[in-house]
Structure formats: C-alpha cells, structure tokens
Amino acid sequence: MSNKQTKRKKQSSSISKSKLVKIFLLIFLFAFIASGLSYFIMKNEDSNKSSNKNINNILTQEKKQDSPPQKLSPLSEIKKFQNEKLDEYFDKIETSKEKFEEDTEELKKDHIDTEEIKPEIREIKKLEDKKKEQVKKETKKVKEEVKRTPLIKSKKDLYHYDKKTKPKLAIIIDDVSSSKQKKAILNIGYKVTMAFLPPQKGHLNSAKIAQELPVHMIHFPMQASSKFKSKERITLNINDSYEKIEGIVKKLRQQYPKVKYTNNHTGSVFTQNDVAMDKLFRALKKYNFIFVDSRTTAKSVAKKYAIKYGMPYIVRNTFIDNEKDYNYIQNQLKKAIKIAKKRGYAIAIGHPHSMTIKVLRESKHLLKDVEPIFINKLPYL
C-alpha cells in the first residue's frame, strides 16, 4: 500500500471519531435540557398542589349533570379560584364598617319624586296641612280671647276663713276601680271621696261599683308626658276635636248619672294646653260637670277656663303618697291638716295603695282639729 492511501485512511478515521463525539455531546445536552425542564414543571405543579385541591372542593361540586363536567386546565382553575376569592373580599367589605356608599342621614329616609305621587296622596297631604293651619288659627284665637278676658276672682279667691268653724279637709282617693278597693276605703272610718277610673279594659265595672255611693268622682284620663307608659285606652289628647271630647264627656254622663265632679288622671300635657282645655271645659259645662285640678303640672291653665265658663276653681293642695312609706304618708297628711287650719280648707289626693289606706285608718286621731268632708262640701262652693 502506498503512503498516500495510508494517510487518507488515517484522516477518514479521525473525522469519524470527531463526528461521534459531537453527536454524543448534542445528545447529552438535549437530555440535560429535557431533565431540567421536567424538574421545573414538576416543581411548579407541586407549588400549586394545595390550591388545586381547594379548587377541586369549591368548583362545580354541587352541580351534577347527566354529562360529565369538562375538566378545566390548571391555569383556568387558578383564574376561577382567584375570581371567587375576590368576590369573597367584596362581600366582607360590604358587611363591615368600611362601606362604599357615604353613610348620611338621607340614606335612612324613603324618597318619592313629587311627580310620581298619586292624586289621592296629594289630597291627603292637603287635608293634613289644612288641619295643621286650622289648629294654629284656633290656638291663636283662644290665646287672644284669654288676653282680653279681665282678671276675675273666683269664689275660692274671695273666700276668707273666719276661724269660728272647724277647718275642712277633703281627701280624694284616685284610681279606684274595684269593689275590694271601695270596701277598704269605706272602712277608713271617716269621709273620703273616691275618684273612679272610667270603664275600660281592666276595670269594665268601675261605673257600676260607684253607683251606690252618695258622693264620688270620675278620674278622667288625659294626655301625659311621653315618660308615662301606662296610658288608658280612652285618653283625651291635645289634638282631639271638640266633637270627640264632647262624645267622651257625654258617655261619662251616661255612665255616672249622679256625678258632679271630675279630676284629671295624669294630664300634665293636656292641662297646660289652652285649646284642649277650652274644648274640655266647654263640654264639661254642657253636661253639668265641675273640674277638680289634680295639678300634675305647674303650667296648668285650669283656673283660666274655670273662670271663663263660670265654674268654681278647685285644685288639690298636696299628694300624700308619692312614696309608699308609712311615715312619709302620715307627714304629708299632717301638712294637709296644717294648710286646712291656716286657710279653712285643704284638698289632699292619695291612691288606693294598701299602705295609704292603712295610714289613713290609723291616723284618725290627727284629725281632731279638722272636719273630714266630701269634695262637694268645700266652704267656698
């Protein structure tokens, strides 16, 4: 073999070895890249494993259809999971203090555009406005009339005690409504005037129980302050029409045919209202009643309207049982006796509490210098 052929053979063998090395390196590089990519994918799947579990529990668990649900890709599931979490966040925001809407007083009010109000609603509003205007005019008229009325003295104001006779003490027991109370008061042992609550739920027979008594009164429910929570069902209110007040007074005349006197049950709001008291005295005059002012407010205008309607002005001097204590009640009774000795008469008001009745029954000895009387025997009447 020649030298040329031997040289070519060696070159060919060296080229083949070089090619094999390059191919091997390429295969090794490809395998390395493939294994690295595979590792990255597996690691990414592990990191999303917990969220995928939650997704599987939350998603379409309740919906079971005939055809099996299509499985979402991991990216779609993650996106849906994020949307649901976002919804939960907004729900929490809306139920917390952090509101999206400005929290103003206007939000608490209903709103109706005036253009949308039906004609009948407009009519009702007009009637209400007209009534309010009428009440204003009526109030103004009464006040002007009172200003023009000269200061006339009542018989009570003109009365002078001559001290030749025993001073008189009229004790009134309010809120009487049962036979048991009536019997206990009759057993006190001296004259006490009973003021009966009108027949209503809880004391339907009060008028019948009172009938046999020679002298008794009506304890007439009238509007109290908002603090008073035991309001009688039929109670005079300052916005009542004259027709309504007259109707109630007329009914009382039918229920209590022998009664002459009535006093107010509560009534701190009613008895200081000029318009309301004018209506009341007008009705009382018509049905031959005389009003006794329990004076539940210092602003009472009872005297003004007693004079206007030609009635005697009668007002209590003291309440004896604001406290249900033996010594307190007895001391209040002593005050009433002292007033009677000074002026010739006194009016004391109590209630049918067992303690009040006990004190009155056991205090007869305190009355030796005064004469217990019924309300109709006041010396200035």
C-alpha positions as CSV (number, residue, x, y, z in Angstrom):
1,M,0.0,0.0,0.0
2,S,1.3,3.4,-0.9
3,N,1.9,6.2,1.7
4,K,-0.9,8.3,0.1
5,Q,-3.6,5.7,0.8
6,T,-2.4,5.1,4.4
7,K,-2.7,8.9,5.1
8,R,-6.2,9.1,3.7
9,K,-7.3,6.2,5.7
10,K,-6.0,7.8,8.9
11,Q,-7.7,11.1,8.1
12,S,-11.1,9.4,7.5
13,S,-10.8,7.5,10.8
14,S,-10.1,10.7,12.7
15,I,-13.1,12.6,11.1
16,S,-15.5,9.7,12.1
17,K,-14.3,9.9,15.7
18,S,-14.9,13.7,15.8
19,K,-18.4,13.3,14.5
20,L,-19.3,10.7,17.1
21,V,-18.0,13.0,19.9
22,K,-20.2,15.9,18.6
23,I,-23.3,13.7,18.3
24,F,-22.7,12.4,21.8
25,L,-22.4,15.9,23.2
26,L,-25.6,17.0,21.4
27,I,-27.5,14.0,22.9
28,F,-26.1,14.8,26.3
29,L,-27.1,18.5,26.1
30,F,-30.6,17.6,24.9
31,A,-31.0,15.1,27.8
32,F,-29.8,17.7,30.3
33,I,-32.2,20.4,29.0
34,A,-35.1,17.9,29.0
35,S,-34.4,16.8,32.5
36,G,-34.1,20.4,33.7
37,L,-37.4,21.4,32.0
38,S,-39.1,18.3,33.5
39,Y,-37.8,19.2,37.0
40,F,-39.1,22.8,36.6
41,I,-42.6,21.6,35.5
42,M,-42.8,19.1,38.4
43,K,-41.8,21.8,40.9
44,N,-44.4,24.2,39.6
45,E,-47.1,21.5,39.9
46,D,-46.0,20.8,43.5
47,S,-46.3,24.5,44.4
48,N,-49.9,24.6,43.0
49,K,-50.9,21.3,44.6
50,S,-52.7,22.8,47.6
51,S,-54.6,25.5,45.6
52,N,-55.7,22.8,43.1
53,K,-57.1,20.8,46.0
54,N,-59.1,23.8,47.2
55,I,-60.3,24.4,43.7
56,N,-61.5,20.8,43.3
57,N,-63.5,21.2,46.5
58,I,-65.0,24.6,45.6
59,L,-65.7,24.2,41.9
60,T,-68.9,22.6,40.5
61,Q,-69.2,20.2,43.5
62,E,-73.0,20.9,43.8
63,K,-73.8,20.7,40.1
64,K,-74.3,17.1,38.9
65,Q,-75.5,16.9,35.3
66,D,-76.1,14.0,33.1
67,S,-73.0,14.7,31.0
68,P,-69.7,14.7,33.0
69,P,-68.2,18.2,33.5
70,Q,-65.4,19.2,31.4
71,K,-62.1,19.3,33.3
72,L,-60.6,22.8,33.4
73,S,-56.9,23.3,32.7
74,P,-54.8,24.2,35.8
75,L,-54.5,27.9,34.6
76,S,-58.3,28.2,34.2
77,E,-58.9,26.7,37.6
78,I,-56.4,29.1,39.2
79,K,-58.1,32.1,37.5
80,K,-61.6,31.0,38.6
81,F,-60.3,30.4,42.2
82,Q,-58.9,34.0,42.2
83,N,-62.2,35.4,41.0
84,E,-64.1,33.6,43.8
85,K,-61.7,34.9,46.4
86,L,-62.1,38.4,45.0
87,D,-65.9,38.1,45.4
88,E,-65.5,37.0,49.0
89,Y,-63.3,40.0,49.7
90,F,-66.0,42.4,48.3
91,D,-68.7,40.6,50.4
92,K,-66.7,41.2,53.5
93,I,-66.1,44.8,52.7
94,E,-69.9,45.4,52.3
95,T,-70.8,43.9,55.6
96,S,-68.1,45.7,57.6
97,K,-67.8,49.3,58.7
98,E,-65.9,50.2,55.6
99,K,-68.8,51.0,53.3
100,F,-68.6,52.0,49.7
101,E,-71.6,54.4,50.0
102,E,-71.4,57.6,52.0
103,D,-73.3,57.0,55.3
104,T,-75.6,60.0,55.6
105,E,-79.0,60.7,57.3
106,E,-80.6,60.8,53.8
107,L,-79.9,57.1,53.4
108,K,-82.3,56.3,56.2
109,K,-85.2,58.2,54.6
110,D,-87.5,57.0,51.8
111,H,-87.6,59.2,48.8
112,I,-90.5,59.6,46.3
113,D,-90.3,62.1,43.5
114,T,-93.2,64.6,43.8
115,E,-94.1,64.0,40.2
116,E,-94.8,60.3,41.0
117,I,-97.2,61.0,43.9
118,K,-100.7,59.9,43.1
119,P,-103.5,62.5,43.2
120,E,-105.2,60.9,46.2
121,I,-101.9,61.1,48.2
122,R,-101.7,64.8,47.3
123,E,-105.3,65.2,48.6
124,I,-104.4,63.6,51.9
125,K,-101.4,65.9,52.3
126,K,-103.5,68.9,51.6
127,L,-106.1,67.9,54.2
128,E,-103.3,67.4,56.8
129,D,-101.8,70.8,56.0
130,K,-105.2,72.4,56.2
131,K,-105.8,70.7,59.6
132,K,-102.5,72.0,61.0
133,E,-103.3,75.5,59.8
134,Q,-106.8,75.3,61.4
135,V,-105.2,74.2,64.8
136,K,-102.8,77.2,64.6
137,K,-105.6,79.6,64.0
138,E,-107.7,78.1,66.8
139,T,-104.8,78.3,69.2
140,K,-104.2,82.0,68.3
141,K,-107.9,82.8,68.7
142,V,-108.1,81.2,72.1
143,K,-104.9,83.0,73.3
144,E,-106.2,86.4,72.1
145,E,-109.5,85.7,73.8
146,V,-107.7,84.9,77.1
147,K,-105.7,88.1,76.9
148,R,-108.9,90.1,76.5
149,T,-110.6,88.4,79.5
150,P,-110.4,90.6,82.6
151,L,-108.8,89.1,85.7
152,I,-111.9,87.9,87.6
153,K,-111.5,86.3,91.0
154,S,-113.2,83.0,91.7
155,K,-115.2,82.3,94.9
156,K,-112.2,80.4,96.1
157,D,-110.1,83.6,95.8
158,L,-112.8,85.6,97.6
159,Y,-113.2,83.1,100.5
160,H,-111.9,84.2,103.9
161,Y,-111.7,81.8,106.8
162,D,-113.3,83.2,109.9
163,K,-111.9,80.5,112.3
164,K,-115.2,80.2,114.1
165,T,-115.8,76.8,112.5
166,K,-113.6,73.7,112.1
167,P,-111.3,73.8,109.0
168,K,-112.3,71.3,106.4
169,L,-110.2,68.5,104.9
170,A,-111.2,66.8,101.7
171,I,-109.3,63.7,101.0
172,I,-109.6,62.2,97.4
173,I,-108.5,58.7,96.6
174,D,-107.8,58.4,92.8
175,D,-107.6,55.4,90.6
176,V,-110.5,53.5,92.3
177,S,-111.8,50.7,90.1
178,S,-112.8,47.6,92.1
179,S,-115.2,46.5,94.9
180,K,-112.2,45.5,97.1
181,Q,-110.7,49.0,96.9
182,K,-114.1,50.6,97.6
183,K,-114.7,48.4,100.7
184,A,-111.2,49.2,102.1
185,I,-111.7,52.9,101.6
186,L,-115.2,52.8,103.3
187,N,-113.5,51.1,106.3
188,I,-111.1,54.0,106.9
189,G,-113.7,55.4,109.3
190,Y,-114.4,58.9,108.0
191,K,-115.4,60.7,104.9
192,V,-113.1,60.1,101.9
193,T,-114.1,60.9,98.2
194,M,-113.4,58.2,95.7
195,A,-112.4,59.1,92.1
196,F,-113.2,56.2,89.8
197,L,-111.4,55.4,86.5
198,P,-114.0,55.3,83.7
199,P,-114.9,51.8,82.4
200,Q,-112.2,50.4,80.1
201,K,-110.3,47.2,79.7
202,G,-109.1,46.0,83.1
203,H,-111.9,47.8,85.0
204,L,-115.1,47.4,83.0
205,N,-117.4,47.5,86.0
206,S,-116.0,50.7,87.7
207,A,-119.1,52.8,87.0
208,K,-121.4,50.1,88.4
209,I,-119.3,49.8,91.6
210,A,-119.6,53.5,92.1
211,Q,-123.4,53.9,91.7
212,E,-124.4,53.3,95.4
213,L,-122.0,55.9,96.8
214,P,-123.7,59.2,97.6
215,V,-120.7,61.2,96.5
216,H,-118.0,60.1,94.1
217,M,-115.9,61.4,91.2
218,I,-114.7,60.5,87.7
219,H,-110.9,60.2,87.4
220,F,-110.7,61.4,83.8
221,P,-107.6,60.1,81.8
222,M,-105.8,62.9,79.9
223,Q,-102.6,63.1,77.9
224,A,-99.4,62.6,80.0
225,S,-95.8,63.2,79.2
226,S,-94.1,60.6,76.9
227,K,-92.3,59.1,80.0
228,F,-95.7,57.7,81.3
229,K,-96.1,54.2,79.8
230,S,-99.4,53.0,81.4
231,K,-101.8,55.0,79.3
232,E,-105.5,54.2,79.5
233,R,-107.0,53.2,76.1
234,I,-109.5,56.1,76.1
235,T,-107.5,59.2,77.0
236,L,-108.1,62.8,76.0
237,N,-105.3,64.1,73.7
238,I,-104.5,67.7,72.9
239,N,-105.2,67.2,69.2
240,D,-108.7,65.7,69.7
241,S,-111.5,67.6,68.1
242,Y,-114.3,69.1,70.2
243,E,-116.7,66.5,68.8
244,K,-114.5,63.7,70.1
245,I,-114.1,65.3,73.5
246,E,-117.8,66.1,73.8
247,G,-118.6,62.5,72.8
248,I,-116.4,61.1,75.6
249,V,-117.9,63.5,78.2
250,K,-121.4,62.6,77.1
251,K,-120.7,58.9,77.6
252,L,-119.3,59.6,81.1
253,R,-122.6,61.4,81.9
254,Q,-124.5,58.3,80.9
255,Q,-122.2,56.0,82.9
256,Y,-122.1,58.2,86.0
257,P,-125.6,59.9,86.2
258,K,-125.1,61.2,89.8
259,V,-121.5,62.5,89.5
260,K,-120.9,66.2,89.7
261,Y,-117.1,66.3,90.0
262,T,-114.2,65.0,87.8
263,N,-110.5,65.3,88.1
264,N,-107.6,64.6,85.8
265,H,-105.8,61.2,85.7
266,T,-102.2,62.2,84.7
267,G,-102.8,65.0,82.2
268,S,-99.6,67.0,82.5
269,V,-99.5,67.7,78.8
270,F,-103.3,68.1,78.3
271,T,-104.0,70.5,81.3
272,Q,-101.4,73.1,80.1
273,N,-102.8,73.3,76.6
274,D,-105.1,76.3,76.1
275,V,-107.0,74.9,73.1
276,A,-107.5,71.4,74.6
277,M,-108.7,72.8,78.0
278,D,-111.1,75.2,76.3
279,K,-112.7,72.3,74.5
280,L,-112.9,70.2,77.6
281,F,-114.5,72.9,79.8
282,R,-117.0,73.7,77.1
283,A,-118.0,70.0,77.1
284,L,-118.0,69.7,80.9
285,K,-120.2,72.8,81.2
286,K,-122.7,71.3,78.7
287,Y,-123.0,68.1,80.7
288,N,-123.0,69.7,84.1
289,F,-119.6,68.6,85.4
290,I,-117.2,70.5,87.6
291,F,-113.5,70.1,87.1
292,V,-111.1,69.5,90.0
293,D,-107.4,70.2,89.0
294,S,-105.1,67.4,90.2
295,R,-102.4,69.8,89.2
296,T,-99.9,67.3,87.7
297,T,-98.1,70.3,86.1
298,A,-97.3,73.8,87.4
299,K,-98.3,75.1,83.9
300,S,-102.0,74.0,84.3
301,V,-104.4,76.5,82.8
302,A,-107.5,75.0,84.6
303,K,-108.2,78.2,86.6
304,K,-108.3,80.3,83.5
305,Y,-111.1,78.2,81.9
306,A,-113.0,77.6,85.1
307,I,-113.4,81.3,85.3
308,K,-114.2,81.6,81.6
309,Y,-117.0,79.0,81.8
310,G,-118.4,80.2,85.2
311,M,-117.2,77.1,87.2
312,P,-115.7,77.1,90.7
313,Y,-112.0,76.7,90.6
314,I,-111.0,73.6,92.7
315,V,-107.3,72.5,93.0
316,R,-105.6,70.0,95.2
317,N,-103.1,71.2,97.8
318,T,-101.0,68.1,98.3
319,F,-100.4,64.5,97.2
320,I,-99.9,62.3,100.3
321,D,-98.4,59.1,98.9
322,N,-95.7,59.8,96.3
323,E,-93.7,57.4,98.4
324,K,-95.3,54.2,99.8
325,D,-93.8,54.7,103.2
326,Y,-95.9,54.9,106.5
327,N,-94.0,57.9,107.9
328,Y,-93.9,59.8,104.6
329,I,-97.7,59.4,104.0
330,Q,-98.5,60.4,107.6
331,N,-96.3,63.5,107.4
332,Q,-98.0,64.6,104.1
333,L,-101.3,64.2,105.8
334,K,-100.1,66.4,108.6
335,K,-99.1,69.0,106.0
336,A,-102.6,68.9,104.6
337,I,-104.1,69.4,108.1
338,K,-101.8,72.4,108.6
339,I,-102.9,74.0,105.4
340,A,-106.5,73.5,106.3
341,K,-106.0,75.2,109.7
342,K,-104.4,78.2,108.1
343,R,-106.9,78.7,105.1
344,G,-110.0,77.0,106.4
345,Y,-109.8,74.0,104.0
346,A,-107.4,71.7,102.2
347,I,-107.6,69.1,99.5
348,A,-105.3,66.0,99.7
349,I,-105.0,63.3,97.0
350,G,-103.9,59.8,97.5
351,H,-104.2,56.4,95.8
352,P,-105.7,53.0,96.9
353,H,-102.4,51.5,98.0
354,S,-102.7,49.3,101.0
355,M,-100.1,51.5,102.8
356,T,-102.1,54.7,102.1
357,I,-105.3,53.1,103.4
358,K,-103.5,51.8,106.5
359,V,-102.1,55.2,107.3
360,L,-105.4,57.0,106.9
361,R,-107.2,54.4,109.0
362,E,-104.6,54.7,111.8
363,S,-104.4,58.5,111.7
364,K,-107.9,59.4,112.7
365,H,-106.5,60.9,116.0
366,L,-104.7,63.5,113.9
367,L,-108.0,64.9,112.6
368,K,-109.4,66.0,115.9
369,D,-109.0,69.7,114.9
370,V,-110.3,69.4,111.4
371,E,-113.5,68.1,109.8
372,P,-113.2,65.5,107.0
373,I,-115.6,66.3,104.2
374,F,-116.6,65.1,100.8
375,I,-115.4,67.2,97.9
376,N,-118.9,68.8,97.4
377,K,-118.8,70.4,100.9
378,L,-115.8,72.8,100.4
379,P,-116.7,76.0,102.2
380,Y,-116.4,78.3,99.2
381,L,-118.7,76.4,96.9
